[in-house]
Amino acid sequence: MLAAMEARLQKILAQQNRVYAGTLSIGQVPEKERTSRHTARAVQLSREESLIGLEVEKAILLITDEGSSVAFSEALAEVREDVQNVSYRLNRVQVDELTQGIEKDIISSLEEMIEALQKEMDKSDEEKKKQQQQQQ
C-alpha cells in the first residue's frame, strides 16, 4: 500500500512539475504581448491541472478505504483544494506569482508526503529485517 501510494504521488508530482513549468513559461511573457496561443496553452494547463485533481481524489479515496492516516488524508485534501484553485486560475490565464506560488506549495506538499512515505517504508523494512533475524 505504501509503495503504491508513493508511486501515485510521484506521478502526480511529475504532472504538477510539468504544469508549473508551463505556467512559468507563459508568465514570463508580458501580458500585453500574449497571444491566443498563450491563452490556449493556459487553458490546456488548466485541463491538465484538473486531471491532477482527479488523481489526488483517487489517492484520498485509497487512503480513506485503507483506514490510513487521517493527517495524510487531510494533507491531500488541502492539495486537492490548491489544485482546484490553480485549475480555475489557469483557465482564466492567471499565470501570475499567486498562481505560481500555489503551484510551488502543491509541489512542496507532495514532496513532503513522498518523503514521509519513504521513511515509513524504510522503517517497515527495518522492522521486517529485525523480525527475520530474531527468528533465526
N, C-alpha and C positions, 0 to 999 in steps of 0.2 A: 504494500500500500504506500509506504513512504517513497520508495523508488519511483512508483508510477506517478505520484503527486509531484515529485521533484522534476521528472521528465515533462509533465504537463506545464509546470511553472517555467521551466527552461524554454519551452516552446512559446509560451505567452510572452516571456521576456524578449525573445528574439523578434517576435512580431512587433512588440512595443518599441524596441530599438529602431526597427525599420520605419515605423510611423514617425517616431521622434526625428529621425534623420530627414524625412520628407518635410516635416514641419519646419525644421531649421532651414532647409533649402529654400522653401517658399518665403519664410520670414526674412531671409537675407535680401530679398528683392523689395526695394521701396514700394510702398502701397500704390503710389501713383504710376509706377512702371509695371505693375502686374497686369497680365493679360488674361483672356478667358482660359488659356491653357493652365495658368496658375490656379484659377478658380476650380477648374475641372480636377486638377491634381488634389486640391484641398478636399473636395467632395469625395474623391476616391479614398483619400486617407481617412476621412470620416467613416466611410463604409468599412474599411479595414479595422478601424478602432471599434466599431460596432461588433465585428466578428470576434475581436479580442474580448469584448464584454460577454459574449456567449460562452467563450472558453472559460472565463472566470466564473461565470454562473455554473457551468458544469463542475468546476473544481469545488465550488461551495456545496453543491448537491452531493458530491462524493464524500466530502468531509462530514457533512450532516448525516448521510447514510451510515458512515462508518462509526459515528458517535465520537469522532476525534475532537481534538482541542477546540474549545469554544473560542479561545483567543485567536486561533488561526482562522476560524470561520469569520470572526468579526473583522480581522485584518483584510481578508479577501473581500468582504462586503464593502469596506472602505475603498479598496482598489476598484471594485465594480462601479461605485459612485463616481470616482475620479475618471474612469474610462468613459462613462456615460457623459460626463461633463465635457471631456476632451472631444468626443464624437460630435456633440452638439456645437461646440465652438468651431471645430474644423469645417463642419457643414456650412458655417457662416463665414468661412475664410478668416477666422480669427486666429492667426498664427503668431500672435504677439508673445511677449515674455510671460504673461499669465498662463497661456496655454502650454508654453514650453516648460514652465515651472511645474505645472500639474503633471505633465508627462515625466519630468525628472522625478517627481515624488512617486509616481507609479513604478518607475524603474527601480528606485531605491527600495521601495516596499517589497517588490518581487525578489530583488537580490537578497534582502534580509530574510525573507521566508525560505528561499532556496538554501541559504547558509544554515538556517535553523534546522531544516530537514536533513541536510548533510551531516550536521553534528549529531542529530538523533540517530541517523543510520550508523554512524561511526560508533556511537555509544552502544547501540544494539549489537553490532558486530563484535565489539569487545566483550560484551556480556555473554554472547554465544561461545566465544573462544574460551572464556573462563569456565563456563559450564562443561565444555568438552574436555578441558584439562582436568577438571575435578572428577570426571567420570573415568579417566584413565588410571 
